[in-house]
Amino acid sequence: MSDLPSPSRLFRGLTLLSVGGLVLVVLGAATVAILAEFAKTWRWYFRMEQAMALATPVTLVLLGLSLVGLIGVVALADRT
C-alpha cells in the first residue's frame, strides 16, 4: 500500500483550491471596483486599474488550473 494519495484525490484538491482562489481574487478586484465607484475619484479609479491589472494574470492561471482539475476529476471518475 502506497502512502501517496490517489490521482483523483489530487485533482479534486487542485480543483477546490484553484476555484477557491479564483473566487477570492475576483471578489477582491470587485471590491476595489465597487469602492472606486462609490468614491468617484481619480485616485480610486487608478487603484481599480491596478487591481484589475494584477488580478487578470492571476485569474487566468487559476482558471487554467481549475479546468485542468475539473477535466482530471471527470476523467478519473468511477463509472459505476
C-alpha atoms as a printed R data frame, in Angstrom:
   type eleno elety resid chain resno       x      y       z
1  ATOM     1    CA   MET     A     1   0.000  0.000   0.000
2  ATOM     2    CA   SER     A     2   1.415  3.356  -1.039
3  ATOM     3    CA   ASP     A     3   1.351  6.465   1.150
4  ATOM     4    CA   LEU     A     4   0.691  8.650  -1.899
5  ATOM     5    CA   PRO     A     5  -2.836  9.989  -2.387
6  ATOM     6    CA   SER     A     6  -4.778  8.781  -5.394
7  ATOM     7    CA   PRO     A     7  -4.695 10.882  -8.564
8  ATOM     8    CA   SER     A     8  -8.433 11.551  -8.364
9  ATOM     9    CA   ARG     A     9  -7.981 12.988  -4.876
10 ATOM    10    CA   LEU     A    10  -5.131 15.208  -6.110
11 ATOM    11    CA   PHE     A    11  -7.261 16.527  -8.976
12 ATOM    12    CA   ARG     A    12 -10.146 17.151  -6.588
13 ATOM    13    CA   GLY     A    13  -7.855 19.113  -4.262
14 ATOM    14    CA   LEU     A    14  -6.382 21.073  -7.164
15 ATOM    15    CA   THR     A    15  -9.882 21.950  -8.343
16 ATOM    16    CA   LEU     A    16 -11.071 23.059  -4.916
17 ATOM    17    CA   LEU     A    17  -8.003 25.185  -4.230
18 ATOM    18    CA   SER     A    18  -7.943 26.834  -7.644
19 ATOM    19    CA   VAL     A    19 -11.687 27.583  -7.677
20 ATOM    20    CA   GLY     A    20 -11.455 28.950  -4.133
21 ATOM    21    CA   GLY     A    21  -8.511 31.150  -5.095
22 ATOM    22    CA   LEU     A    22 -10.345 32.281  -8.221
23 ATOM    23    CA   VAL     A    23 -13.361 33.339  -6.158
24 ATOM    24    CA   LEU     A    24 -11.148 35.277  -3.739
25 ATOM    25    CA   VAL     A    25  -9.231 37.088  -6.485
26 ATOM    26    CA   VAL     A    26 -12.382 38.090  -8.347
27 ATOM    27    CA   LEU     A    27 -14.049 39.144  -5.096
28 ATOM    28    CA   GLY     A    28 -11.039 41.304  -4.199
29 ATOM    29    CA   ALA     A    29 -10.970 43.024  -7.582
30 ATOM    30    CA   ALA     A    30 -14.729 43.551  -7.473
31 ATOM    31    CA   THR     A    31 -14.466 45.098  -4.012
32 ATOM    32    CA   VAL     A    32 -11.920 47.627  -5.242
33 ATOM    33    CA   ALA     A    33 -14.119 48.407  -8.256
34 ATOM    34    CA   ILE     A    34 -17.172 48.971  -6.045
35 ATOM    35    CA   LEU     A    35 -15.197 51.244  -3.732
36 ATOM    36    CA   ALA     A    36 -13.940 53.199  -6.752
37 ATOM    37    CA   GLU     A    37 -17.487 53.698  -7.990
38 ATOM    38    CA   PHE     A    38 -18.597 54.946  -4.590
39 ATOM    39    CA   ALA     A    39 -15.635 57.307  -4.203
40 ATOM    40    CA   LYS     A    40 -15.670 58.564  -7.823
41 ATOM    41    CA   THR     A    41 -12.148 59.968  -7.573
42 ATOM    42    CA   TRP     A    42  -9.224 59.528  -9.934
43 ATOM    43    CA   ARG     A    43  -7.167 58.023  -7.134
44 ATOM    44    CA   TRP     A    44  -9.681 55.239  -6.613
45 ATOM    45    CA   TYR     A    45 -10.113 54.687 -10.351
46 ATOM    46    CA   PHE     A    46  -6.334 54.314 -10.583
47 ATOM    47    CA   ARG     A    47  -6.441 51.769  -7.736
48 ATOM    48    CA   MET     A    48  -9.159 49.918  -9.607
49 ATOM    49    CA   GLU     A    49  -6.989 49.794 -12.729
50 ATOM    50    CA   GLN     A    50  -4.068 48.497 -10.671
51 ATOM    51    CA   ALA     A    51  -6.269 45.827  -9.091
52 ATOM    52    CA   MET     A    52  -7.533 44.699 -12.489
53 ATOM    53    CA   ALA     A    53  -4.001 44.634 -13.920
54 ATOM    54    CA   LEU     A    54  -2.845 42.466 -11.024
55 ATOM    55    CA   ALA     A    55  -5.913 40.221 -10.947
56 ATOM    56    CA   THR     A    56  -6.071 39.432 -14.666
57 ATOM    57    CA   PRO     A    57  -2.990 37.174 -14.977
58 ATOM    58    CA   VAL     A    58  -3.697 35.530 -11.622
59 ATOM    59    CA   THR     A    59  -7.279 34.861 -12.701
60 ATOM    60    CA   LEU     A    60  -6.139 33.316 -15.980
61 ATOM    61    CA   VAL     A    61  -3.704 30.979 -14.217
62 ATOM    62    CA   LEU     A    62  -6.298 29.931 -11.640
63 ATOM    63    CA   LEU     A    63  -8.901 29.429 -14.347
64 ATOM    64    CA   GLY     A    64  -6.485 27.186 -16.263
65 ATOM    65    CA   LEU     A    65  -5.718 25.161 -13.129
66 ATOM    66    CA   SER     A    66  -9.431 24.854 -12.415
67 ATOM    67    CA   LEU     A    67 -10.083 23.490 -15.887
68 ATOM    68    CA   VAL     A    68  -7.212 21.005 -15.616
69 ATOM    69    CA   GLY     A    69  -8.517 19.861 -12.232
70 ATOM    70    CA   LEU     A    70 -12.084 19.530 -13.456
71 ATOM    71    CA   ILE     A    71 -11.033 17.555 -16.517
72 ATOM    72    CA   GLY     A    72  -8.918 15.308 -14.300
73 ATOM    73    CA   VAL     A    73 -11.798 14.734 -11.887
74 ATOM    74    CA   VAL     A    74 -14.120 13.792 -14.738
75 ATOM    75    CA   ALA     A    75 -11.524 11.596 -16.450
76 ATOM    76    CA   LEU     A    76 -10.778  9.661 -13.255
77 ATOM    77    CA   ALA     A    77 -14.360  9.422 -12.001
78 ATOM    78    CA   ASP     A    78 -15.717  5.992 -11.100
79 ATOM    79    CA   ARG     A    79 -18.024  4.707 -13.768
80 ATOM    80    CA   THR     A    80 -20.442  2.565 -11.786
